[in-house]
Amino acid sequence: MSHSILLIQPISNAETRTYSDYESVNDLLEGVCRIYEEHLKKRNPQVAQITYDISQLFDFIDQLRDLSCLVYQKSTNTYAPYNKDWIKEKIYILLRKAASTENN
C-alpha cells in the first residue's frame, strides 16, 4: 500500500489541472478507469450500461494533455514520478488479473 497522487490535465488550458490522492497504486489505477467511465457517461447519457475495451481506455489516456502520478517510496521517504506509459502498463496488468479472476 503506497500512497499515490494522480495528476491530470485533460486539455492544454492549465486551469484544468487537478489531482487526486489514493491509498494505493491499485486505487489510483481504478480511479483512472472511473475517470474514463465518467467521461463516457457524460458523452452517452442515454446508455444505461457503459462498456469499453482497453484500447479505448488507452486512446483516452493518450488524448489527455498530461497524466502522471507520484507514488510514495517508503525506502527513501520520497515520491517517485511515473508517466502515461507506466500508468497504462499497470492498468493492463490490473485488468488482466481481474479478467483471469472472473474466468476462474
C-alpha atoms as one frame of an Amber mdcrd trajectory, in Angstrom:
protein
   0.000   0.000   0.000   1.794   3.098  -1.264   0.125   6.473  -1.088  -0.253
   7.729  -4.659  -1.166  11.037  -6.256  -2.743  11.255  -9.718  -2.000  14.431
 -11.675  -4.259  15.105 -14.645  -4.630  17.887 -17.180  -7.290  16.983 -19.764
  -6.660  19.868 -22.200  -3.950  22.444 -22.837  -5.611  25.032 -20.557  -3.523
  24.984 -17.366  -6.642  25.775 -15.318  -7.902  22.227 -15.994  -5.099  20.698
 -13.900  -6.322  18.635 -10.976  -5.007  15.988  -8.646  -6.421  13.152  -6.590
  -4.749  11.096  -3.927  -5.210   7.391  -3.270  -4.185   4.938  -0.593  -2.563
   2.568  -3.109  -1.407   2.298  -6.711  -4.311  -0.066  -7.471  -6.790   2.502
  -6.142  -5.165   5.110  -8.399  -5.420   2.824 -11.444  -9.071   2.119 -10.705
  -9.515   5.890 -10.354  -8.198   6.405 -13.889 -10.717   3.841 -15.153 -13.524
   5.637 -13.260 -12.496   8.955 -14.824 -12.838   7.367 -18.255 -16.167   5.794
 -17.336 -17.479   9.185 -16.166 -16.277  10.687 -19.446 -18.227   8.013 -21.359
 -21.352   8.579 -19.251 -21.257  12.317 -19.994 -20.854  11.673 -23.719 -23.550
   8.963 -23.776 -26.163   9.861 -21.151 -28.811   7.713 -22.851 -26.761   4.497
 -22.481 -27.709   2.523 -19.373 -24.594   0.352 -19.208 -21.193   1.619 -20.276
 -18.778  -0.878 -21.800 -15.361  -0.342 -23.338 -12.206  -2.200 -24.159  -8.686
  -1.454 -23.047  -7.669   0.079 -26.373 -10.415   2.700 -26.000  -9.231   3.458
 -22.468  -5.643   3.806 -23.694  -6.735   6.097 -26.536  -8.465   8.292 -23.952
  -5.318   8.382 -21.816  -3.213   9.278 -24.854  -5.553  12.152 -25.711  -5.146
  13.770 -22.288  -2.765  16.722 -22.269  -0.995  15.288 -19.231  -1.461  12.308
 -16.966   1.132  11.254 -14.447   1.372  10.045 -10.898   3.571  10.194  -7.854
   3.991   7.020  -5.804   5.362   7.082  -2.280   8.595   5.151  -1.806   8.905
   4.132   1.832  12.602   3.220   1.492  13.591   6.777   0.554  10.645   8.663
   2.071  10.037  10.346  -1.303   7.541  10.237  -4.155   8.638   8.721  -7.468
   7.087  10.143 -10.660   5.569   7.913 -13.355   4.202   8.821 -16.803   1.274
   7.752 -19.001   3.083   4.684 -20.345   3.742   3.378 -16.836   0.105   4.005
 -15.867  -1.150   2.173 -18.977   1.165  -0.776 -18.297  -0.075  -1.047 -14.708
  -3.730  -0.756 -15.815  -3.151  -3.543 -18.342  -1.739  -5.794 -15.601  -4.580
  -4.888 -13.212  -7.321  -5.589 -15.780  -5.656  -8.801 -16.943  -5.584 -10.058
 -13.347  -9.227  -9.048 -12.870 -10.251 -10.850 -16.071  -8.403 -14.031 -15.096
 -10.065 -13.972 -11.664 -13.507 -13.616 -13.270 -12.846 -16.534 -15.639 -11.854
 -18.933 -12.851
